[in-house]
Amino acid sequence: MTNEAMAAYNQAVRLGPKSARAYNLRGDAYRRVGRYLQAIKDYNKAVQLAPELAESYSARAFAYTLLGKDKEARQDVASAVALGFESTLIEREIEELTKRR
């Protein structure tokens, strides 16, 4: 990811500090470059702002998995599924991430 792209995500958060979507997008960017703790921090903020948003839990589950925090990942998968995400899709992706660790 380029510095310009990260600057755009940072600006989105600055312009929309109450936007769970902005935090999710920046969290995704951090996760893609291996900055999992920063990603989790953004996903935590997204969950705080919009606890009904399943994608925040799902994304955070992936970051937890990449850190080897399987218990936390499973909790977030359960939350995402309870909010409407399809369990088989998430579980399949989590399984693939686990193999890559």
Stockholm file with secondary structure:
# STOCKHOLM 1.0

chainA/1-101         MTNEAMAAYNQAVRLGPKSARAYNLRGDAYRRVGRYLQAIKDYNKAVQLAPELAESYSARAFAYTLLGKDKEARQDVASAVALGFESTLIEREIEELTKRR
#=GR chainA/1-101 SS CCHHHHHHHHHHHHHCTTCHHHHHHHHHHHHHTTCHHHHHHHHHHHHHHCTTCHHHHHHHHHHHHHTTCHHHHHHHHHHHHHTTCCHHHHHHHHHHHHHHC
#=GC SS_cons         CCHHHHHHHHHHHHHCTTCHHHHHHHHHHHHHTTCHHHHHHHHHHHHHHCTTCHHHHHHHHHHHHHTTCHHHHHHHHHHHHHTTCCHHHHHHHHHHHHHHC
//
